[in-house]
Amino acid sequence: MPTYKIAIVGAGPAGYFTAQAFQKAQNEELTFSIDMIERLPTPWGLVRSGVAPDHPKIKTVSKVFEKIAKERGFRLFANIELGKDVSLKDLRDQYDAVVLATGASVGRKLGIAGEELKNSLSAAEFVPWYNAHPNYVDVEVDMSAQTAVVIGAGNVAMDVARILAIDPTELDPTDVADHALVKLKQSNIRTVIICGRRGPEHAAFTAPELRDLPKLENTDVFIDSNQIQAAIERIDGLEEIEKDLKNNIEAMKAIADQAKKGLARKLEIKFLSTPIEIKGKDKVEEVVFKKNKVENGKVIPTDETFSIKAGLVISAIGYESTSCSGVNIESGRVKNIAGHVEHNVYAVGWAKRGPTGVIGTNKSDSSDVVDLIIGNLKEPKDSEGITSLLKSGHEVIDQTAWEKINASEVISGEIAGKPRVKEVDWKRLISLGRS
Ligand SMILES: Cc1cc2nc3c(=O)[nH]c(=O)nc-3n(C[C@H](O)[C@H](O)[C@H](O)COP(=O)(O)OP(=O)(O)OC[C@H]3O[C@@H](n4cnc5c(N)ncnc54)[C@H](O)[C@@H]3O)c2cc1C
């Protein structure tokens, strides 16, 4: 019975769903041994370092990941970075197939003057900062101003804005990073304005997330009802209205129409506004926008500008993959055709598609790529796999070590009344795994 050796690089949702698809494809004539390689000492990718702390239900998908990790033939090799500790060429030689599930972790740039000013951050820095990613503990976030601007009209922009706009005590029972909670409690920010370039009908928010906004207890949420009415009129002219769009517009209308409570904390969503400059002497002081309009379904700039005085700007306009170990990047993702990269190398998840879709989108996508891989398999290789590639003494976090880290974080959480208290120090994570 042939056993094929598969290396999956990246322990995020796409990596786990790829492992699961291989596990499901096994039969009496075909088995797989799966080595999952992860650069951090902890797995779960953006489920740990991206998903908002006040959305704990979403994170329960990690239970599925842990079940996949318990299956026979699965091994975790965390604290190993492709491009630093191992090369793609070495993996290619040792494994029958290498699957890049490395995500997209670099924030897209606005490309406008003033973007480099202090306190102009990307969601790709701000989110892992509040989610206790060990590489982002030292991100400087100055929340001394009254107003923050978040640029982008998708769920990441909404997460960022919500975290800044809610009463920080609402984050007490969550797994938000301790260092972030302390700073959020000292924050002077009371008004957060999300600005999207296009109209309400083009926004990438999803309806469940929009529907949650009016439920915020300590924050009034505003959308200009004229902007929603204009969008309704525009889409009324369409032959067919997609269900998602209808739901989104309904959810936005509910926000616009909701009676406000007169709270000090405000979150506003503005549409048809393109940032053209960030101004400030030493740090962000003001953001200048051009107003846009929609004509014949197209978003076009007007001559009108306006500006918002704000001390913090966070751009959430998408993510790009970075190249590692000679992997070619095209349009912000790993260059691939339907998941095939080159030779026996494949890509899945955000590395393959770019930063689109929810966690579940990665499941069907990984399954399609696994079908392609299985169809391309040749004679199984007689090789040792990753263990032959690592320098002696390299500290590997395997599944047992990760379970120790996990248990320790959960126990600390139980004492503190949280789902977990995340350890943020790389060395301490490793020593927890060794304990
Ligand atoms: C801020 C934010 C909030 C989100 N919230 C939600 C939500 O509420 N609900 C929802 O359904 N979806 C949400 N998503 C989307 C969801 O997180 C993604 O669909 C999913 O994480 C993509 O999975 P992935 O495995 O491709 O990438 P990732 O989750 O990014 O995993 C990639 C993994 O690869 C590792 N890696 C990278 N480079 C290397 C290397 N060189 N060597 C070894 N390992 C490497 C990384 O450390 C990481 O663990 C959110 C996304 C973001 C950014």
The ligand as an SDF file (V2000), in Angstrom:
LIG
                    3D

 53 58  0  0  0  0  0  0  0  0999 V2000
   -8.3350   40.4040   10.6930 C   0  0  0  0  0  0  0  0  0  0  0  0
   -9.0440   39.2090   10.0980 C   0  0  0  0  0  0  0  0  0  0  0  0
  -10.2170   38.7840   10.6710 C   0  0  0  0  0  0  0  0  0  0  0  0
  -10.9020   37.7010   10.1110 C   0  0  0  0  0  0  0  0  0  0  0  0
  -12.0650   37.3030   10.6900 N   0  0  0  0  0  0  0  0  0  0  0  0
  -12.7560   36.2760   10.1520 C   0  0  0  0  0  0  0  0  0  0  0  0
  -13.9800   35.8510   10.7470 C   0  0  0  0  0  0  0  0  0  0  0  0
  -14.4430   36.4150   11.7420 O   0  0  0  0  0  0  0  0  0  0  0  0
  -14.6300   34.7890   10.1730 N   0  0  0  0  0  0  0  0  0  0  0  0
  -14.1400   34.1570    9.0610 C   0  0  0  0  0  0  0  0  0  0  0  0
  -14.7650   33.2020    8.5780 O   0  0  0  0  0  0  0  0  0  0  0  0
  -12.9750   34.5440    8.4860 N   0  0  0  0  0  0  0  0  0  0  0  0
  -12.2700   35.5780    8.9980 C   0  0  0  0  0  0  0  0  0  0  0  0
  -11.1100   35.9790    8.4260 N   0  0  0  0  0  0  0  0  0  0  0  0
  -10.6280   35.2560    7.2290 C   0  0  0  0  0  0  0  0  0  0  0  0
   -9.8450   33.9710    7.6120 C   0  0  0  0  0  0  0  0  0  0  0  0
   -9.0080   34.2610    8.6860 O   0  0  0  0  0  0  0  0  0  0  0  0
   -9.0640   33.4630    6.3960 C   0  0  0  0  0  0  0  0  0  0  0  0
  -10.0070   33.0160    5.4120 O   0  0  0  0  0  0  0  0  0  0  0  0
   -8.1470   32.2980    6.7040 C   0  0  0  0  0  0  0  0  0  0  0  0
   -7.4000   32.5000    7.8740 O   0  0  0  0  0  0  0  0  0  0  0  0
   -7.1640   32.0530    5.5540 C   0  0  0  0  0  0  0  0  0  0  0  0
   -6.4820   30.8720    5.8520 O   0  0  0  0  0  0  0  0  0  0  0  0
   -5.0020   30.5410    5.3770 P   0  0  0  0  0  0  0  0  0  0  0  0
   -4.6810   29.2360    5.9920 O   0  0  0  0  0  0  0  0  0  0  0  0
   -4.9040   30.6980    3.9070 O   0  0  0  0  0  0  0  0  0  0  0  0
   -4.0660   31.7060    5.9750 O   0  0  0  0  0  0  0  0  0  0  0  0
   -3.6360   32.0150    7.4810 P   0  0  0  0  0  0  0  0  0  0  0  0
   -4.7390   31.8450    8.4200 O   0  0  0  0  0  0  0  0  0  0  0  0
   -2.9650   33.3350    7.4190 O   0  0  0  0  0  0  0  0  0  0  0  0
   -2.5260   30.9090    7.8190 O   0  0  0  0  0  0  0  0  0  0  0  0
   -1.2440   30.9490    7.2400 C   0  0  0  0  0  0  0  0  0  0  0  0
   -0.2540   30.2980    8.1780 C   0  0  0  0  0  0  0  0  0  0  0  0
    0.9990   30.1440    7.4940 O   0  0  0  0  0  0  0  0  0  0  0  0
    2.0610   30.4630    8.3750 C   0  0  0  0  0  0  0  0  0  0  0  0
    3.2230   30.8370    7.5630 N   0  0  0  0  0  0  0  0  0  0  0  0
    3.3570   31.9650    6.8010 C   0  0  0  0  0  0  0  0  0  0  0  0
    4.5750   31.9710    6.2100 N   0  0  0  0  0  0  0  0  0  0  0  0
    5.2210   30.8340    6.5880 C   0  0  0  0  0  0  0  0  0  0  0  0
    6.5240   30.2900    6.3030 C   0  0  0  0  0  0  0  0  0  0  0  0
    7.3880   30.9240    5.5110 N   0  0  0  0  0  0  0  0  0  0  0  0
    6.8510   29.1070    6.8730 N   0  0  0  0  0  0  0  0  0  0  0  0
    5.9680   28.4340    7.6720 C   0  0  0  0  0  0  0  0  0  0  0  0
    4.7330   28.9200    7.9920 N   0  0  0  0  0  0  0  0  0  0  0  0
    4.3590   30.1020    7.4460 C   0  0  0  0  0  0  0  0  0  0  0  0
    1.4930   31.6060    9.1950 C   0  0  0  0  0  0  0  0  0  0  0  0
    2.2220   31.8080   10.4030 O   0  0  0  0  0  0  0  0  0  0  0  0
    0.0620   31.1380    9.4110 C   0  0  0  0  0  0  0  0  0  0  0  0
   -0.0520   30.3580   10.5830 O   0  0  0  0  0  0  0  0  0  0  0  0
  -10.3860   37.0470    8.9610 C   0  0  0  0  0  0  0  0  0  0  0  0
   -9.1920   37.5030    8.3970 C   0  0  0  0  0  0  0  0  0  0  0  0
   -8.5280   38.5780    8.9560 C   0  0  0  0  0  0  0  0  0  0  0  0
   -7.2550   39.0630    8.3360 C   0  0  0  0  0  0  0  0  0  0  0  0
  1  2  1  0
  2  3  1  0
  2 52  2  0
  3  4  2  0
  4  5  1  0
  4 50  1  0
  5  6  2  0
  6  7  1  0
  6 13  1  0
  7  8  2  0
  7  9  1  0
  9 10  1  0
 10 11  2  0
 10 12  1  0
 12 13  2  0
 13 14  1  0
 14 15  1  0
 14 50  1  0
 15 16  1  0
 16 17  1  0
 16 18  1  0
 18 19  1  0
 18 20  1  0
 20 21  1  0
 20 22  1  0
 22 23  1  0
 23 24  1  0
 24 25  2  0
 24 26  1  0
 24 27  1  0
 27 28  1  0
 28 29  2  0
 28 30  1  0
 28 31  1  0
 31 32  1  0
 32 33  1  0
 33 34  1  0
 33 48  1  0
 34 35  1  0
 35 36  1  0
 35 46  1  0
 36 37  1  0
 36 45  1  0
 37 38  2  0
 38 39  1  0
 39 40  1  0
 39 45  2  0
 40 41  1  0
 40 42  2  0
 42 43  1  0
 43 44  2  0
 44 45  1  0
 46 47  1  0
 46 48  1  0
 48 49  1  0
 50 51  2  0
 51 52  1  0
 52 53  1  0
M  END
$$$$
